[in-house]
């Protein structure tokens, strides 16, 4: 008789304490094993999918399921933070390379080349971004476009959405009369939208630009710089992007905007159709002008 009275207590004691949700519901072993297997694989998308199904089929154990996922996220973040802290500055860089071009012969002989590269290192609070690009076009022995661009942008994330940035930039564009133009800027920005399908951020700050014109004249001006970056991952393989940066000075205004549609070909390779708009208000050499450029490029992520 005593054995019968104590049997339920012995059965409860034999079940691990962590198998109970906050409200006392028991998480079925098969569901627990399935979720633990997904967590062991470490694929975030797979873990989210399994956890969602587990909650739908075991709503009384939702709190325990979320705690299991939460503990995995904490362990993953702690491991990543340790790796970042111990890594050298030359490590943990990622980036992409874009390349496109054309060549025509016959009555008109023309060649065009477009190359761009971006590399980024993201730390716990600091990130660093290096960008370089070149556009060159020559027709019948005459260079119609020669533009080179390079920039370095460090960023400090002082809260999950707010950040401070610095910018050092070089441009050469003989088509609008610049042998060289150097830009420096600092400011603050904010991530307006942060989600899996959509990202939107903007920043603004004072700037200084020094221009050396093709005719030899130079000028230095103070102004204000603002930029924005938008990305919409419409499908797992299709992404729409829009970036823009503008400068306003006492009598000069310039804008550079890039729109792109990018489609993944493989894990690292993508094809992109881009449309660039460049506006320069009146300069020493020419009145205001609007230039556009369409490109089809291949992109490799590394």
BELQUI-V859999 format. One record per residue. N is the residue number from 1. PHI is phi in radians with two decimals (999 if undefined). Layout:
# BELQUI-V859999
N | PHI
N | PHI
This chain:
# BELQUI-V859999
1 | 999
2 | -1.12
3 | -1.07
4 | -1.12
5 | -1.19
6 | -1.56
7 | -1.01
8 | -1.05
9 | -1.12
10 | -1.14
11 | -1.14
12 | -1.14
13 | -1.13
14 | -1.30
15 | -1.51
16 | -0.99
17 | -1.08
18 | -1.31
19 | -1.41
20 | -1.81
21 | -1.39
22 | -1.07
23 | -1.67
24 | 1.58
25 | -1.32
26 | -1.53
27 | -1.42
28 | -0.96
29 | -0.96
30 | -1.10
31 | -1.19
32 | -1.06
33 | -1.09
34 | -1.10
35 | -1.22
36 | -1.13
37 | -1.14
38 | -1.12
39 | -1.13
40 | -1.11
41 | -1.24
42 | 1.38
43 | -1.52
44 | -1.07
45 | -1.10
46 | -1.14
47 | -1.10
48 | -1.10
49 | -1.16
50 | -1.12
51 | -1.10
52 | -1.10
53 | -1.15
54 | -1.10
55 | -1.18
56 | -1.12
57 | -1.55
58 | -2.38
59 | -1.03
60 | -1.21
61 | -1.83
62 | -1.02
63 | -1.09
64 | -1.15
65 | -1.10
66 | -1.14
67 | -1.15
68 | -1.08
69 | -1.16
70 | -1.09
71 | -1.13
72 | -1.12
73 | -1.09
74 | -1.12
75 | -1.11
76 | -1.12
77 | -1.14
78 | -1.10
79 | -1.14
80 | -1.10
81 | -1.05
82 | -1.15
83 | -1.09
84 | -1.14
85 | -1.11
86 | -1.54
87 | -1.32
88 | -1.35
89 | -1.12
90 | -1.37
91 | -1.80
92 | 1.21
93 | -1.48
94 | -2.24
95 | -3.09
96 | -2.61
97 | -2.18
98 | -2.05
99 | -2.57
100 | -2.77
101 | 3.14
102 | -2.70
103 | -2.63
104 | -2.29
105 | -2.30
106 | 2.01
107 | -1.12
108 | -2.20
109 | -1.81
110 | -2.47
111 | -2.40
112 | -2.46
113 | -2.34
114 | -2.38
115 | -2.38
116 | -2.57
117 | -2.49
118 | -2.36
119 | -2.35
120 | -2.37
121 | -2.13
122 | -1.88
123 | -1.81
124 | -1.23
125 | -2.18
126 | -1.66
127 | -2.36
128 | -2.32
129 | -2.32
130 | -2.01
131 | -2.32
132 | -2.55
133 | -2.65
134 | -2.56
135 | -2.18
136 | -2.42
137 | -2.47
138 | -2.42
139 | -2.28
140 | 0.89
141 | 1.44
142 | -2.04
143 | -1.39
144 | -1.73
145 | -2.62
146 | -2.60
147 | -2.27
148 | -2.18
149 | -2.50
150 | -2.63
151 | -2.65
152 | -2.28
153 | -2.32
154 | -1.48
155 | -2.48
156 | -2.05
157 | -1.57
158 | -1.57
159 | -2.72
160 | -0.96
161 | -2.04
162 | -1.59
163 | -2.65
164 | -1.98
165 | -2.30
166 | -2.26
167 | -2.57
168 | -2.18
169 | -2.45
170 | -2.25
171 | -2.39
172 | -2.38
173 | -2.54
174 | -1.24
175 | -1.17
176 | -1.96
177 | 1.68
178 | -1.71
179 | -1.29
180 | -2.80
181 | -2.45
182 | -1.90
183 | -2.26
184 | -2.26
185 | -2.71
186 | -2.37
187 | 3.10
188 | -2.23
189 | -2.50
190 | -2.60
191 | -1.48
192 | -1.29
193 | -2.33
194 | -2.31
195 | -2.73
196 | -1.15
197 | -1.46
198 | -2.33
199 | -2.24
200 | -2.55
201 | -2.47
202 | -2.52
203 | -2.55
204 | -2.70
205 | -3.12
206 | -1.24
207 | -2.49
208 | -2.36
209 | -2.27
210 | -2.05
211 | -2.01
212 | -2.01
213 | -1.46
214 | -1.08
215 | -1.43
216 | 1.78
217 | -1.31
218 | -2.29
219 | -2.72
220 | -2.21
221 | -2.39
222 | -1.65
223 | -2.91
224 | -2.21
225 | -2.06
226 | -2.45
227 | -2.58
228 | -2.53
229 | -2.48
230 | -2.23
231 | -2.45
232 | -2.22
233 | -1.50
234 | -1.12
235 | -2.46
236 | -1.02
237 | -2.01
238 | -2.20
239 | -2.27
240 | -1.88
241 | -2.24
242 | -2.52
243 | -2.20
244 | -2.72
245 | -2.46
246 | -2.25
247 | -2.25
248 | -2.16
249 | -2.17
250 | -1.00
251 | -2.40
252 | -2.34
253 | -2.38
254 | -2.43
255 | -2.51
256 | -2.30
257 | -2.26
258 | -2.28
259 | -1.99
260 | -2.58
261 | -2.09
262 | -2.13
263 | -2.15
264 | -1.29
265 | -1.70
266 | -2.61
267 | -1.02
268 | -1.92
269 | -1.84
270 | -2.39
271 | -1.96
272 | -2.35
273 | -1.91
274 | -2.10
275 | -2.36
276 | -1.89
277 | -2.09
278 | -2.21
279 | -2.10
280 | -2.25
281 | -1.26
282 | -0.95
283 | -2.06
284 | -1.09
285 | -1.61
286 | -2.68
287 | -1.26
288 | -1.06
289 | -2.63
290 | -2.14
291 | -2.03
292 | -2.25
293 | -2.61
294 | -1.86
295 | -2.47
296 | -2.02
297 | -2.27
298 | -1.82
299 | -2.12
300 | -2.11
301 | -1.66
302 | -2.40
